[in-house]
Amino acid sequence: MKDFRAFRVHLDGDRSVARLERLRLDELSAGDVVIRAAWSGINYKDALAATGKGRILRRYPLVAGVDVAGTVESSADPRFRPGDAVVACGCGLSETHDGGFSEYARLPADFLNPLPPGLSLREAMAIGTAGFTAAYALHRMEQNGQHPGLGPIAVTGATGGVGSVAIDIFSRQGYRVTALTHKPGAEQYLRSLGASAVQVLDGTALGTRPLEKAVWGGAVDNLGGSVLAWLTRSVVPLGNIASIGLAAGPQLETTVMPFILRGVSLLGISSGDVPRELRIALWQRLGADLKPAHLERIIDREVDLDGLPACFDAYIDGRVTGRTLVRLG
Ligand SMILES: NC(=O)c1ccc[n+]([C@@H]2O[C@H](COP(=O)([O-])OP(=O)(O)OC[C@H]3O[C@@H](n4cnc5c(N)ncnc54)[C@H](OP(=O)(O)O)[C@@H]3O)[C@@H](O)[C@H]2O)c1
């Protein structure tokens, strides 16, 4: 191969500048497996990286994109052979290593998961880091005693990538799910994914007491800030809250009361820190019992590399619904 196209972020003074450019393989960060990329997808973090609204890259320049799926072209690692279908999510892509918005990727073999039997490359990227994180949250919560009998699961940032997949897979596992959204027009979409109730958060009184009426069996939180604080105060005894995102802000003001009087657990979810064996096992489940039942509905649109740069502002403004796939092949 001569050269190929990639969406790369540079630092220009103290401003990050992202653009499509042509690269050669030897310009990518080191790795023992070369992948012909087929699909990627957009995550909130990609929008932060591409717009410079958040400091995601820890060195410059780097190809953006935290996810990629494709076919092995060549491998110096015996675990992978040309033709193998593989998926890479997180693992430092677009932070310390060139990422997935590229026609080719060169990655350390440890970053790669074999594509699970139940998924196509396109489906794997429809799930992406967003869906993987939702599955990891379910795993952590259930390891810590979550079960449908505890009551409904509140999912915030419900129309986003993590939220949409969380609604789908939690409801498929027998949980009642209440979708919490800022989009009044999203009720039909959210119910179609499996939500049994939808609450529009704008104007909701979140209360100020150290403990509110306990109404949620548990929660999957993508927002942080005052909504997460309210969730800590309104989850039932022994319920779990998976703290995933900060779309509304990084602050958390609460008291110890939910933890010491109700035994509520606040579980930190860091999808980049999942041990490799568990990562592979969760991907296998995402192709089997945790495979989202409504993936095609969750895919909001497909773009190619030319269409990618125009996508990011909607993520920053919270206007996105579902997942955006990026066609690379
Ligand atoms: N911890 C991890 O490993 C991990 C992994 C993946 C993602 N994340 C984080 O999880 C969050 C969600 O990621 P995503 O990929 O699902 O993002 P996304 O697709 O952009 O969805 C985020 C959703 O949050 C709501 N939202 C956005 N901006 C908001 C604002 N300013 N105030 C209140 N609500 C807002 C919107 O939903 P509604 O309109 O329905 O409320 C939006 O659709 C992000 O913070 C992301 O960085 C963390």
The ligand as an ORCA input file, in Angstrom:
! r2SCAN-3c Opt
* xyz 0 1
  N     -16.189      5.673     31.564
  C     -16.012      5.181     30.350
  O     -15.256      4.254     30.132
  C     -16.790      5.774     29.219
  C     -16.981      5.084     28.024
  C     -17.813      5.635     27.043
  C     -18.390      6.883     27.255
  N     -18.136      7.547     28.419
  C     -18.775      8.833     28.709
  O     -20.163      8.595     28.820
  C     -20.884      9.732     28.352
  C     -21.842      9.308     27.252
  O     -21.091      8.876     26.133
  P     -21.806      8.631     24.727
  O     -20.781      8.137     23.787
  O     -23.070      7.897     24.956
  O     -22.177     10.148     24.350
  P     -23.300     10.700     23.380
  O     -23.660      9.664     22.369
  O     -22.849     12.032     22.954
  O     -24.576     10.853     24.352
  C     -24.551     11.676     25.488
  C     -25.991     11.982     25.888
  O     -25.951     12.722     27.116
  C     -26.944     13.750     27.095
  N     -26.206     15.037     27.116
  C     -25.281     15.481     26.254
  N     -24.831     16.695     26.605
  C     -25.455     17.014     27.734
  C     -25.414     18.118     28.602
  N     -24.627     19.170     28.375
  N     -26.188     18.111     29.690
  C     -26.990     17.078     29.935
  N     -27.084     15.979     29.138
  C     -26.328     15.955     28.054
  C     -27.733     13.563     25.822
  O     -28.775     12.625     26.106
  P     -30.290     13.063     26.452
  O     -30.615     14.208     25.545
  O     -31.091     11.847     26.174
  O     -30.306     13.478     27.898
  C     -26.739     12.887     24.905
  O     -27.377     12.172     23.875
  C     -19.833     10.753     27.925
  O     -19.563     11.621     29.008
  C     -18.626      9.886     27.639
  O     -17.413     10.583     27.730
  C     -17.353      7.016     29.386
*
